[in-house]
Amino acid sequence: MKRMLKQIKIPKRIGKLAISVGLLAGPGLACVFAFDYPMRVEKVSERVFALITPSRELPNPENGGWNSNMAFVVAKDGVLLFDSGSSEAIGLAAKNAIRSITDKPVRWIVNSHAHGDHWLGNAAFSDTVETIIASAPVAELIANDGARWVALFNDMTGGITQRSEIKTPNKIINKDDILSISNLNVELILSGGGHSPGDLMAWLPEERVLLSGDVIYSDRMPSTNAGDLARWLEILPRLEALDPIAVVPGHGSVTDKEGITQLLSLLNALWQSVEEGIEKGLSDFEMLPTVSKALEPFKSRYPGLEEKLRRDLSHVYLQIEATTF
């Protein structure tokens, strides 16, 4: 079920960035951004807040590139930001939204994974951030593939996202760990590459809140074209066992334990229907209608299912075929 959250309104134009961001974002960036990001802060728990995009689409001119969620945790001595958005401009809009809640600086950032819509806003916080945390695969992909993401989103948005400085992680996580910040202990959990290589989540046991990145999607069909579906199916029961009262997903509305259970059901149904098609000797193209029919019960809950299925089925097919034979 969807949680009823307190929504904190910020000034109507707080996301409007019709200013010279060279003054805010560091040297070498003197472009002018003019896009109204409709950021509303949702209070998830006493210290955790979410910035949930209303978009369920890929970056485009209508959403200005902002198609993924962010979350932040207000600690005693600063703010922990979980993901930073698809561009430096979006990061600056998020910074303004955070300031509507606290004047404490963003000192720590967690980059959940290497897809550009979750980390390209890092540089907006260069003036205060001390530590950017990611897994080793994510840090490597950001360093090597960052320029491609900048160009891709600029193209997809018709130039709205423009040029973002690539700010790479400086604290590498190689195993599950505990991050001690101020008066908080944050448990960092690796997915094993379920959704994409190096996925990193944050669990706040005192708040019973999970910041999941794209390991959890709530009301949008997950992308399965860069992950390991078997590992994804392994990590989800572990997340269920945490019994979170709130989950901030990478895409979709804030959910809770039920959102994890629903996603597990969807991915299990995907696996089983593809496995059955392989056992019948069908190719990925041939099994598409039957797999689509098997996932019919999930289509109302996960918009974009048909489109993602057509795009990702061959990737899933090869993984399951390898386990079958």
For each residue, the residues with C-beta under 8 A, 3 or more apart:
1: 255 256 258
2: 218 253 254 255
3: 44 245 246 254 255 256
4:
5: 42 43 44 50 254
6: 42 43
7: 40 41 42 43
8: 40 41 42 43 49 100 101
9: 40
10: 14 39 40 41 96 97 100
11: 14 100
12:
13: 16 36
14: 10 11 39 93 96 97 100
15: 35 36 37 38 39 93 96 97
16: 13 34 35 36
17: 21 33 34 35 37 89 92 93
18: 32 33 34
19: 23 24 32 33
20: 23 30 32
21: 17 24 25 29 30 31 32 33 88 89 92
22: 25 26 27 28 29 30 31
23: 19 20
24: 19 21 92 124
25: 21 22 29 88 92 123 124 126 165
26: 22 29 123 126 127 165
27: 22
28: 22 165
29: 21 22 25 26 88 123 163 165
30: 20 21 22
31: 21 22 162 163
32: 18 19 20 21
33: 17 18 19 21 89 92 160 162
34: 16 17 18
35: 15 16 17 64 89 160
36: 13 15 16 64
37: 15 17 64 66 90 93
38: 15 54
39: 10 14 15 51 93 94 96 97
40: 7 8 9 10 51 52 97
41: 7 8 10 49 50 51 97 98 100 101
42: 5 6 7 8 49 50 51 52 254
43: 5 6 7 8 48 49
44: 3 5 48 49 50 71 207 209 246 248 254
45: 48 204 207 208 209 245 246
46: 207
47: 73 74 75 184 204 207
48: 43 44 45 71 72 73 74 204 207 209 211 246 248
49: 8 41 42 43 44 71 72 73 74 98 101
50: 5 41 42 44 69 70 71 248 254
51: 39 40 41 42 69 70 71 72 94 97
52: 40 42 69 248 253 254
53: 63 66 67 68 69 251
54: 38 63
55: 62 63 66 67
56: 67 219 220 251 252 303 304
57: 60 62 63 67
58: 67 156
59: 63 65 66 67 86 117 153 156 157 161
60: 57 63 65 67 156 157
61: 64 157 158 160
62: 55 57
63: 53 54 55 57 59 60 66 67 157
64: 35 36 37 61 89 90 157 160 161
65: 59 60 85 86 87 89 90 117 153 156 157 160 161
66: 37 53 55 59 63 85 86 90 93
67: 53 55 56 57 58 59 60 63 86 117 251
68: 53 83 85 86 115 117 118 214 250 251
69: 50 51 52 53 83 248 249 250 251 252
70: 50 51 81 82 83 84 85 94 121
71: 44 48 49 50 51 81 82 83 211 248
72: 48 49 51 79 80 81 82 98 101 106
73: 47 48 49 79 80 82 184 186 204
74: 47 48 49 79 101 102 104
75: 47 78 79 80 104 181 182 183 184
76: 182 183 184
77: 104 107 181 182
78: 75 104 105 106 107 108 128 181 182
79: 72 73 74 75 98 102 104 105 106 107 108
80: 72 73 75 106 107 108 109 110 179 181 184 186 202
81: 70 71 72 84 94 98 106 108 109 110 125 129
82: 70 71 72 73 109 110 112 202 211 213 248
83: 68 69 70 71 109 110 111 112 118 119 121 213 250
84: 70 81 90 91 94 109 111 118 119 120 121 122 124 125
85: 65 66 68 70 90 91 93 94 117 118 120 121
86: 59 65 66 67 68 90 116 117 118 120 121 153 161
87: 65 90 91 120 121 153 161 162 164
88: 21 25 29 91 92 120 121 123 124 163 164 165
89: 17 21 33 35 64 65 92 93 124 160 161 162 164
90: 37 64 65 66 84 85 86 87 93 94 120 121 124 161
91: 84 85 87 88 94 95 120 121 122 123 124 125 164
92: 17 21 24 25 33 88 89 95 96 121 124
93: 14 15 17 37 39 66 85 89 90 96 97
94: 39 51 70 81 84 85 90 91 97 98 121 124
95: 91 92 98 99 106 124 125
96: 10 14 15 39 92 93 99 100
97: 10 14 15 39 40 41 51 93 94 100 101
98: 41 49 72 79 81 94 95 101 102 106
99: 95 96 102 103
100: 8 10 11 14 41 96 97
101: 8 41 49 72 74 97 98
102: 74 79 98 99
103: 99
104: 74 75 77 78 79
105: 78 79 128
106: 72 78 79 80 81 95 98 109 125 128 129
107: 77 78 79 80 128 129 130 131 181
108: 78 79 80 81 129 130 131 132 133 179 181
109: 80 81 82 83 84 106 122 125 129 131 132 133
110: 80 81 82 83 132 133 134 188 200 202 211
111: 83 84 114 118 119 122 132 133 134 138 142 169 200
112: 82 83 118 138 199 200 201 211 212 213 214 215 250
113: 118 138 195 196 197 198 199 200 213 214
114: 111 118 119 134 137 138 141 142 145 196 197 198
115: 68 118 119 149 196 214 226
116: 86 119 120 146 149 150 152 153
117: 59 65 67 68 85 86 120 153
118: 68 83 84 85 86 111 112 113 114 115 213 214 250
119: 83 84 111 114 115 116 122 134 142
120: 84 85 86 87 88 90 91 116 117 146 149 150 153 161 164 166
121: 70 83 84 85 86 87 88 90 91 92 94 124 125 164
122: 84 91 109 111 119 125 126 129 132 166 167 168
123: 25 26 29 88 91 126 164 165 166 167
124: 24 25 84 88 89 90 91 92 94 95 121
125: 81 84 91 95 106 109 121 122 128 129
126: 25 26 122 123 129 165 167
127: 26
128: 78 105 106 107 125
129: 81 106 107 108 109 122 125 126 132
130: 107 108
131: 107 108 109 170 171
132: 108 109 110 111 122 129 167 168 169 170 171
133: 108 109 110 111 169 171 173 179 188 200
134: 110 111 114 119 138 139 142 169 171 172 173 198 200
135: 138 139 172 173 174 190 198 199 200
136: 139 140 172 173 174 198
137: 114 140 141 193 197 198
138: 111 112 113 114 134 135 141 142 169 197 198 199 200
139: 134 135 136 142 143 168 169 172 198
140: 136 137 143 144
141: 114 137 138 144 145 197 198
142: 111 114 119 134 138 139 145 146 166 168 169
143: 139 140 146 166 168
144: 140 141
145: 114 141 142 148 149
146: 116 120 142 143 149 150 166 168
147: 150 151 166
148: 145 151 152
149: 115 116 120 145 146 152 153
150: 116 120 146 147 153 154 161 163 164 166
151: 147 148 154 155
152: 116 148 149 155 156
153: 59 65 86 87 116 117 120 149 150 156 157 161
154: 150 151 157 159 160 161 162 163
155: 151 152 158
156: 58 59 60 65 152 153
157: 59 60 61 63 64 65 153 154 160 161
158: 61 155
159: 154 162
160: 33 35 61 64 65 89 154 157
161: 59 64 65 86 87 89 90 120 150 153 154 157 164
162: 31 33 87 89 154 159
163: 29 31 88 150 154
164: 87 88 89 91 120 121 123 150 161
165: 25 26 28 29 88 123 126
166: 120 122 123 142 143 146 147 150
167: 122 123 126 132
168: 122 132 139 142 143 146
169: 111 132 133 134 138 139 142 172
170: 131 132
171: 131 132 133 134
172: 134 135 136 139 169
173: 133 134 135 136 177 188 190 200
174: 135 136
175: 190
176: 187 188 189 190
177: 173 187 188
178: 185 186 187 188
179: 80 108 133 185 186 187 188 202
180: 184 185 186
181: 75 77 78 80 107 108 184 186
182: 75 76 77 78
183: 75 76
184: 47 73 75 76 80 180 181 204 206
185: 178 179 180 205 206
186: 73 80 178 179 180 181 202 203 204
187: 176 177 178 179 202 203 204 205
188: 110 133 173 176 177 178 179 200 201 202 203
189: 176 200 201 202 203 239
190: 135 173 175 176 198 199 200 201
191: 194 195 199 200 201 215 231 232 235
192: 199 228 231 234 235
193: 137 196 197 198 199 227 228 231
194: 191 199 215 227 228 229 231 232 233 234 235 236
195: 113 191 199 213 214 215 222 223 224 226 227 232 250
196: 113 114 115 193 199 214 226 227
197: 113 114 137 138 141 193 226
198: 113 114 134 135 136 137 138 139 141 190 193
199: 112 113 135 138 190 191 192 193 194 195 196 213 214 215 227
200: 110 111 112 113 133 134 135 138 173 188 189 190 191 213
201: 112 188 189 190 191 210 211 212 213 215 239
202: 80 82 110 179 186 187 188 189 210 211
203: 186 187 188 189 209 210 211 242 244
204: 45 47 48 73 184 186 187 207 208 209 210 211
205: 185 187 208
206: 184 185
207: 44 45 46 47 48 204 246
208: 45 204 205 242 243 244 245 246
209: 44 45 48 203 204 244 245 246 247 248
210: 201 202 203 204 216 239 242 244 246 247 248
211: 48 71 82 110 112 201 202 203 204 248
212: 112 201 215 216 239 247 248 249 250
213: 82 83 112 113 118 195 199 200 201 216 249 250
214: 68 112 113 115 118 195 196 199 217 222 223 249 250 251
215: 112 191 194 195 199 201 212 232 235 236 239 250
216: 210 212 213 239 247 249 250 255 259 260 263
217: 214 220 221 222 249 250 251 252 263 302
218: 2 247 249 251 252 253 254 255 259 263
219: 56 252 253 301 302 303
220: 56 217 251 252 302 303 304
221: 217 302 303 304 305 307 308 309
222: 195 214 217 251 263 266 267 302 308
223: 195 214 226 227 308 312
224: 195 227 229 232 267 270 308 312 315 316
225: 311 312 315
226: 115 195 196 197 223 315
227: 193 194 195 196 199 223 224 231 232
228: 192 193 194 231 232 319
229: 194 224 232 233 267 270 271 316 319 320
230: 233 234 271 319 323
231: 191 192 193 194 227 228 234 235
232: 191 194 195 215 224 227 228 229 235 236 267
233: 194 229 230 236 264 267 268 271
234: 192 194 230 231 237 238
235: 191 192 194 215 231 232 238 239
236: 194 215 232 233 239 240 260 263 264 267
237: 234 240 241 264
238: 234 235 241 242
239: 189 201 210 212 215 216 235 236 242 244 260
240: 236 237 243 257 260 261 264
241: 237 238
242: 203 208 210 238 239
243: 208 240 257
244: 203 208 209 210 239 247 256 257 260
245: 3 45 208 209 256 257
246: 3 44 45 48 207 208 209 210 254 255 256
247: 209 210 212 216 218 244 254 255 256 257 259 260
248: 44 48 50 52 69 71 82 209 210 211 212 254
249: 69 212 213 214 216 217 218 252 253 254 255 259
250: 68 69 83 112 118 195 212 213 214 215 216 217
251: 53 56 67 68 69 214 217 218 220 222
252: 56 69 217 218 219 220 249 255 259
253: 2 52 218 219 249
254: 2 3 5 42 44 50 52 218 246 247 248 249
255: 1 2 3 216 218 246 247 249 252 258 259 260
256: 1 3 244 245 246 247 259
257: 240 243 244 245 247 260 261
258: 1 255 261 262
259: 216 218 247 249 252 255 256 262 263
260: 216 236 239 240 244 247 255 257 263 264
261: 240 257 258 264 265
262: 258 259 265 266 301
263: 216 217 218 222 236 259 260 266 267
264: 233 236 237 240 260 261 267 268
265: 261 262 268 269 298
266: 222 262 263 269 270 295 298 302
267: 222 224 229 232 233 236 263 264 270 271
268: 233 264 265 271 272
269: 265 266 272 273 294 295 297 298
270: 224 229 266 267 273 274 291 294 295 316
271: 229 230 233 267 268 274 275 316 320
272: 268 269 275 276 294
273: 269 270 276 277 287 290 291 294 295
274: 270 271 277 278 287 291 313 316 317 320
275: 271 272 278 279 320 324
276: 272 273 279 280 290
277: 273 274 280 282 286 287 290 291
278: 274 275 281 282 287 317 320 321 324
279: 275 276 324
280: 276 277 287
281: 278
282: 277 278 286 287 290
283: 286 287 317
284: 287 288 313 314 317
285: 288
286: 277 282 283
287: 273 274 277 278 280 282 283 284 290 291 313 317
288: 284 285 291 292 309 310 313
289: 292 293
290: 273 276 277 282 287 293 294
291: 270 273 274 277 287 288 294 295 309 313
292: 288 289 295 296 306 309
293: 289 290 296
294: 269 270 272 273 290 291
295: 266 269 270 273 291 292 298 299 305 309
296: 292 293 299
297: 269
298: 265 266 269 295 301 302 305
299: 295 296 302 305 306
300:
301: 219 262 298
302: 217 219 220 221 222 266 298 299 305
303: 56 219 220 221
304: 56 220 221 307 308
305: 221 295 298 299 302 308 309
306: 292 299 309 310
307: 221 304 310 311
308: 221 222 223 224 304 305 311 312
309: 221 288 291 292 295 305 306 312 313
310: 288 306 307 313
311: 225 307 308
312: 223 224 225 308 309 315 316
313: 274 284 287 288 291 309 310 316 317
314: 284 317 318
315: 224 225 226 312 318 319
316: 224 229 270 271 274 312 313 319 320
317: 274 278 283 284 287 313 314 320 321
318: 314 315 321 322
319: 228 229 230 315 316 322 323
320: 229 271 274 275 278 316 317 323 324
321: 278 317 318 324 325
322: 318 319 325
323: 230 319 320
324: 275 278 279 320 321
325: 321 322
